[in-house]
């Protein structure tokens, strides 16, 4: 899972609140059984983000962590493809909740994540 040393950089004053809301560490389960954590490390005023994503056993994948970047558009954060080949999209239906879709190969896993730290 995520290293305890993962550092979240608080969004600056120029970052719109709708983007700043994504900042922090989020945790949940995909398909009700696969643990995941998404750390949104930095958020820029233009909606660019840097992240770390950690997963437990996920189908044939062993636990791991991958760093990436992406962009927030509206209430949706779309990451560029992670080094393990996964695509992740996180939509914020309401403050404090992310609906996450994790696609690897031809499989998509979904779940709801909650913020566990700022």
N, C-alpha and C positions, 0 to 999 in steps of 0.2 A: 504494500500500500504506500501511500505518500510518505515521504521522508518528513520527520518532525521539523526539519529545518526549512521546509517550504515557507517562503516569505511572501505574504500578500502586500503589495504596495498600494496603500490607500489612494483612490482616485483623487487627482488634483481638483482645485476649485473650478477650473474651466471645463470639467467633464460633466456633460448633461446628466441629470439624475437618472434618466431612463437607461443610460449606459452604466453609470456607477452602481446601479442595483445588481448587476451581474458579478461584481467583485466579491471574492471570498471563496471559501471551500464548501462544496456541495456534495452530499452523499445520498445514495439511494441504491435501489436494486433494479436491474434490468430483467424483464420477464419474471419478476417476483422471486428470482433466485440467484442472480449474479451480482455481487457487490461491485460498486463503482464509486469513485470519487473524482470530482472535477474541481481543480483549483484554478480559479481565474486570478492570475498573478498580477497582471497590469491591465488597465483600461485607459485608452487615450481619448482625447476630446472628440476625435473623429470616429470612435467606435472600434478601433483596432484593439485586439487583446492578445496576451500571451497566456498560455495555460500549461498545466500538467494534468494528465489524466491517468488514474491508477485503476486497475481492475484486478479482481480475484480470478479464480478459475472461471473461464468464459468459454463454454463448449470445449473445443479442442485446444484453446489457448491457455497457457500457463499464466499465473499472475505476473503482472508487469506494470511499468510506468512509461509513458511517452510524453514528451514535450511537444508543443505545437503553438500555432498562432491562428488567428481568425478575425472575424469582423462581426459586429452587432449591426443589424438592420432592423429597425422597429423593435419588436419584442423577441427577436430571434438571433441567436449567436450561431454562426456557421464556422466550423473550424476547417482549415486546410487539412488535407489527408495526413494522418499521423504516420510516423516511421513504420508502424506495424501494418499499415495498409488500411486502417480503420477511418471511416468518415463519421463525424459526430455533429449533430445539430441539437441545440438546446433552446427551447421556446419557454418564455416566462409568461404563463397565463395569469399569474397574480404575484404580487410581491412575496418573496421568500420561497417560491416553488419554481422548479425547472422541469419541464417535460423533455426528457432526453431520448434521442434516437441514435443508436450506435450501430453502424453498418460495417460489416467485415465480410468481404466476398459477396455471396448472394444471400446472406443472412442479416436481418435487421432485428435488433433487440431494443425494447422500449421500456421506460420506467419514469417514475416521478422522483426527483431529488429535492432535498431540503437543504438550506444553508446550515452548516454546522459551525462555522466561524467566519468572522469578517476578515 
